Amino acid sequence: MNVTKLQKVAVAALEDIKAQDIQVINTTKLTSMFDRIIVASADSTRQVKALAHNVYDKVKEAGGEIIGMEGEDSGEWVLVDLGSIVVHVMQPAVRRHYNLEELWQARPRKLKALQGAAETSED
């Protein structure tokens, strides 16, 4: 299944069970491990688990491959690995703490600017 179709299936599965603040991050220029990250929030451990299972079920029904699912025991953060897409379903406090959106949308240009400043101060 191509990435665009897989993304649509996963997002629709999250929307079905009222996931909050769904964010899709294109990671093709940041890593070769996967093409997208989808991050969504849920109000309770029960909803986190239900959302993850719905993504799992809907992708499987659509003919997509499921690599694995982790974090079901605690229900605070469940990861669903779809190969080219990794779905993170998290409770809001956990999501704020790990801030995956900022981590995966980091701009390499900022790092270069900081390195240039460090080189200048060493002279």
N, C-alpha and C positions, 0 to 999 in steps of 0.2 A: 504494500500500500504506500502511495507517495505521501510525503510529509504534509502537504496541504490538506489532503483528505483526512489523514490521521489527526491533524490538529483540529479540524472541524468536528470530527467524531468525539474527541476528548473534551473539547470546550462545550459541545452540546450536552454531553453526559454530566459535566459539572453544573451547567445551567439547569438541567432537569431537576436537580435536588437542591437548588437555590444556593450554590456556592457564592461567596462574596468576593468582590475585588479580584476578578480573574485577570491575570496578566500573562501575556505571551511574550517571551523574549527570544529573539533570533540570535542564536549563538554560533552561526556558521563561520563567522570571522574570528571567534574567540577560542574555539576548540574543535577538534575533529571527532570528538567522542559522541556528540549528538548535535542535532540541528536546532532544536527548540527546547526551552524550558517553559512549562506552564505552572504558575503559582496561583493557588486559590486559598481562601480562608473559609473556616466553618466555625460555628458557635460552640460546638460540643464534641467530645470524643466520639459519640455516636454518629454525629453528622460527618466528621472527618472520615470515619471508617465507611460510612454509607457512600460518600462521594467517591472514595478510592475504589470501592467495589463496583460502583456504577461505571466508572471509567474502564475498569478491567472488563466488565461484562459487555459494554457497548463496543469496545474495540475488538474484542473477540468475536462478537456477533457480526461485525463489519468485515471480518477476515484478517484483521491485524494481528501481529505477533506481540505477545506479552513476554518480556524477558524476566520480570519478577516484580514483587511487591514487598516493601519493608516498612516496619514501624507500626504494624497493626496492634501489637501488644499494648502499647501505651495509648495510641490514638491521638496523641498530640501533634504528630507529624507523620504522615504516611506518604511514601514515595512509590510511584508506579512507573516502572521502567518499560517504555514502549520501543526501545531501540533508538530511533532517531529523535524521539521526544521523551523527556523526563517530566512527569507530573508530580508536583509537590502540593499536598493538601495539608494545611496547617491551621492550628488555632491561632487567633490574632496575636497573643503574647509571644508565642514561639516565632511567628513570622516577623514580628518587630525585632526580636532579639537577633535572629540570624540575617535578616535583611538581604535575602538572596537577590532581589531586584538590583540593589546597588552593587553588590558583588559582581554580578554578571553583566552589568552595563557600564563597568569601569572603562574609562577612556585612557588608552595607552599614551596619548599626547600629554596628559597631566604628569605621568611618570617621567617622560622625557624632559618636561619643563623643570621638574624637581631635580633631576639629575644634573641639568645644566646649571642650576642655581648652586648645587653642591660643589660642582667643579670650579665655579667662579669663586666660591668662598675658600676653597683650598689653595688658590693661587697666592 
